[in-house]
């Protein structure tokens, strides 16, 4: 028997399609609006298996549950909720992708500064499928999103006056390992040449070193290999940062200079 948790004190059972006690609890007895919105959506989808007009006023209090209600219960646009959904970047992106299956104008006309850089980048890449100039100043606020935007939307480098993004990345002594793949993609598909300023960051991860070495050719590859060796030999207060280089050397003991000239 399918069940959905409504409250720690009460279960709504699928066969109880007219359970007024459950409905009253959702509508009036749960003080946390986001939790109540989630339970109203779950009750309509899993128990009633249809729209629940009385519960919609509760669902509307949360942008994410409004999107879920539109997608899985209404199975189409919910015009009444769109103004609320447009205030949340993640919900707007998902609503555009899965419900509208196209551009969500109310979101594009909303206050984009609060939408989140990653959500704006995803919307540009997967919904607009290209450049979105209006959102660019907000996308640039996050290094990873700005890299991805350049790779997949601009398909080239930012304009010269905006290349401070590259400087900011290069000056950042520590970058999430998950961001390394975007840095490497940026080098390979956008810059299309060696990026010396980023190499101290690359040296911190042996997998990134390997991928970067695959991109380099000739003297550039030889010079970077020498950098790896020097970095691995570090014996100072920050020697822990050289663990990527040390690991790479252990995994590549037979690397030969002949392979780079």
matplotlib code that plots the C-alpha trace (Angstrom):
import matplotlib.pyplot as plt

x = [0.0, 1.5, 2.0, 3.2, 4.4, 2.5, 3.5, 5.4, 2.0, 0.0, 0.2, -2.0, -2.9, -3.6, -7.1, -8.1, -9.0, -11.3, -9.2, -10.2, -8.0, -5.0, -6.1, -6.8, -3.4, -1.7, -3.8, -3.9, -1.8, 1.8, 3.5, 6.5, 5.3, 7.9, 7.3, 3.6, 3.9, 5.9, 3.3, 0.5, 2.3, 3.0, -0.6, -2.0, 0.5, 0.7, -2.7, -5.3, -3.3, -4.9, -5.0, -6.0, -7.4, -7.7, -4.0, -2.7, -2.6, -0.2, 1.9, 2.2, 4.2, 7.3, 8.8, 10.2, 7.0, 5.1, 7.4, 7.0, 3.2, 3.1, 5.4, 4.0, 0.4, -0.9, 1.5, 1.8, 2.2, 0.7, 0.3, -0.9, 2.5, 4.8, 5.5, 6.5, 8.6, 10.4, 11.9, 13.9, 16.7, 16.9, 13.1, 12.9, 15.5, 13.8, 10.4, 11.6, 13.4, 10.7, 7.4, 7.6, 10.3, 11.5, 12.2, 10.6, 10.0, 9.0, 12.2, 14.3, 12.5, 13.0, 15.8, 18.6, 21.0, 19.4, 19.1, 22.6, 25.4, 25.2, 21.4, 21.9, 24.7, 22.5, 19.6, 21.8, 23.3, 20.3, 17.3, 18.6, 21.3, 23.7, 24.8, 22.6, 24.1, 21.7, 22.9, 26.6, 27.5, 26.0, 27.4, 30.9, 30.5, 31.3, 34.6, 33.4, 30.2, 32.1, 34.4, 31.5, 29.7, 32.8, 33.2, 29.6, 27.8, 30.4, 32.5, 35.4, 37.2, 35.4, 36.0, 39.4, 38.1, 36.4, 39.4, 40.0, 38.2, 41.3, 43.5, 41.2, 41.4, 45.2, 45.6, 43.4, 46.0, 43.3, 40.6, 38.1, 39.3, 35.9, 36.7, 39.9, 38.1, 36.5, 39.9, 41.4, 38.4, 38.8, 42.5, 41.9, 38.7, 38.9, 42.5, 44.0, 47.4, 49.4, 48.2, 51.3, 49.5, 47.2, 50.0, 50.5, 46.9, 47.2, 50.2, 48.0, 46.2, 47.9, 44.9, 44.8, 48.6, 48.0, 45.2, 47.2, 50.3, 48.1, 47.3, 50.9, 53.3, 57.1, 59.0, 55.9, 55.5, 59.1, 59.1, 56.0, 57.5, 60.5, 58.0, 56.4, 59.8, 60.8, 57.4, 57.7, 61.1, 59.6, 60.5, 59.1, 56.1, 53.8, 55.2, 51.8, 50.7, 53.2, 51.4, 49.8, 53.2, 54.7, 51.8, 52.1, 55.8, 55.1, 52.5, 54.6, 58.2, 59.0, 58.2, 60.9, 62.0, 62.1, 58.4, 58.1, 60.7]
y = [0.0, 3.3, 5.9, 9.4, 11.0, 14.2, 14.7, 12.7, 12.0, 11.1, 9.1, 9.7, 6.4, 6.1, 4.6, 7.5, 9.8, 12.0, 12.1, 15.5, 15.2, 14.9, 17.8, 20.1, 19.3, 20.3, 23.4, 24.7, 22.6, 22.8, 26.1, 25.8, 27.0, 25.2, 21.9, 22.4, 23.2, 20.0, 17.9, 19.5, 18.7, 15.1, 14.6, 15.8, 13.8, 10.5, 10.3, 12.1, 11.6, 14.8, 18.5, 19.7, 23.2, 23.7, 22.9, 25.1, 28.2, 26.3, 25.0, 28.5, 29.5, 27.7, 28.1, 24.6, 22.8, 25.1, 23.9, 20.2, 20.6, 22.0, 19.3, 16.2, 17.0, 19.6, 18.3, 21.7, 25.4, 26.8, 30.4, 31.4, 30.2, 31.6, 34.9, 33.1, 30.5, 33.3, 34.5, 31.4, 30.7, 26.9, 26.4, 28.8, 26.8, 23.5, 25.0, 26.3, 23.0, 20.5, 22.3, 25.2, 23.4, 26.8, 30.3, 31.5, 35.2, 36.1, 34.8, 36.6, 39.8, 39.2, 40.3, 38.2, 39.3, 36.8, 33.9, 32.5, 32.4, 28.6, 28.8, 31.6, 29.8, 26.6, 28.7, 30.3, 27.0, 24.7, 27.0, 30.0, 27.8, 30.7, 34.0, 35.9, 39.3, 40.5, 37.9, 38.0, 40.4, 38.0, 34.9, 36.4, 36.5, 32.8, 31.5, 28.1, 29.4, 32.0, 29.4, 27.1, 30.1, 31.0, 27.4, 26.5, 29.8, 32.3, 29.6, 31.9, 34.2, 37.0, 40.4, 41.9, 44.2, 41.3, 38.9, 39.8, 36.5, 34.7, 36.8, 36.0, 32.3, 32.4, 34.3, 32.0, 29.7, 27.1, 26.1, 23.2, 20.0, 19.8, 23.1, 21.7, 20.0, 23.3, 25.0, 22.3, 22.5, 26.3, 25.9, 23.3, 24.7, 28.5, 29.6, 26.8, 27.5, 27.0, 28.9, 29.4, 31.5, 28.6, 25.9, 26.4, 25.3, 22.4, 21.1, 20.5, 17.5, 14.6, 13.9, 17.5, 17.3, 14.2, 15.9, 19.1, 17.2, 15.5, 19.0, 20.4, 19.7, 20.0, 22.5, 23.5, 19.9, 19.6, 22.8, 21.9, 18.5, 20.3, 22.3, 19.1, 17.8, 21.1, 21.3, 17.7, 18.5, 21.3, 21.0, 24.1, 25.1, 24.6, 21.3, 19.7, 21.6, 19.5, 16.2, 16.3, 16.6, 13.8, 11.5, 12.1, 11.3, 8.0, 7.1, 8.1, 6.8, 6.0, 9.4, 10.3, 13.6, 11.9, 11.8, 15.6, 16.6]
z = [0.0, -1.1, 1.7, 2.0, 5.2, 5.9, 9.5, 12.2, 13.8, 10.7, 7.5, 4.5, 2.9, -0.8, -0.3, 2.0, -0.9, 1.2, 4.4, 5.7, 8.7, 6.5, 4.3, 7.3, 8.8, 5.5, 5.0, 8.6, 10.9, 9.6, 10.6, 8.2, 4.8, 2.7, 4.5, 4.2, 0.5, -0.1, 1.7, -0.2, -3.5, -2.3, -1.2, -4.6, -6.6, -4.6, -2.8, -4.9, -8.1, -9.5, -9.0, -5.5, -5.8, -2.1, -1.6, -4.4, -2.1, 0.1, -2.8, -4.2, -1.1, -2.5, -6.0, -6.1, -5.2, -7.6, -10.4, -9.3, -9.1, -12.7, -14.0, -12.4, -11.4, -13.9, -16.5, -18.2, -17.5, -14.3, -15.1, -11.7, -10.2, -12.8, -11.1, -8.0, -9.9, -11.7, -8.4, -8.0, -10.5, -10.1, -10.3, -13.3, -15.2, -14.5, -15.3, -18.6, -19.4, -18.4, -18.5, -21.0, -23.0, -24.1, -22.9, -19.7, -20.3, -16.8, -15.5, -18.1, -17.1, -13.3, -11.0, -12.3, -9.6, -7.2, -9.6, -9.1, -11.6, -12.2, -12.9, -15.3, -17.1, -17.4, -18.7, -21.3, -22.4, -22.4, -22.9, -24.9, -26.5, -26.9, -25.5, -23.0, -22.7, -20.0, -17.6, -18.3, -15.5, -13.0, -14.5, -14.2, -10.4, -10.3, -11.8, -12.7, -14.3, -16.3, -17.6, -18.7, -20.2, -22.3, -23.5, -24.3, -25.0, -26.1, -27.7, -27.2, -24.8, -23.0, -24.4, -23.7, -21.0, -19.2, -19.2, -15.6, -15.1, -16.4, -14.1, -11.1, -11.7, -12.2, -8.9, -6.9, -5.2, -4.5, -6.9, -6.4, -8.0, -9.6, -11.4, -12.9, -15.8, -16.9, -16.7, -18.9, -21.3, -21.4, -22.3, -25.0, -26.6, -26.0, -25.4, -27.6, -26.3, -23.1, -20.1, -17.9, -15.3, -14.4, -14.1, -10.3, -9.8, -12.2, -10.3, -7.3, -8.8, -10.6, -12.9, -14.0, -14.7, -16.9, -18.9, -19.3, -20.5, -23.2, -24.5, -24.5, -27.3, -27.9, -25.8, -23.8, -22.7, -21.8, -19.8, -17.9, -17.1, -15.6, -13.5, -12.2, -11.1, -9.3, -7.7, -6.4, -4.8, -2.7, 1.0, 2.6, 4.7, 1.7, 0.5, 1.0, -2.1, -4.2, -3.5, -7.0, -8.7, -6.4, -7.2, -10.9, -10.9, -9.0, -11.6, -14.6, -13.7, -17.3, -18.7, -21.3, -22.6, -26.0, -26.0, -26.1, -28.6]

ax = plt.figure().add_subplot(projection="3d")
ax.plot(x, y, z, "-o")
ax.set_aspect("equal")
plt.show()
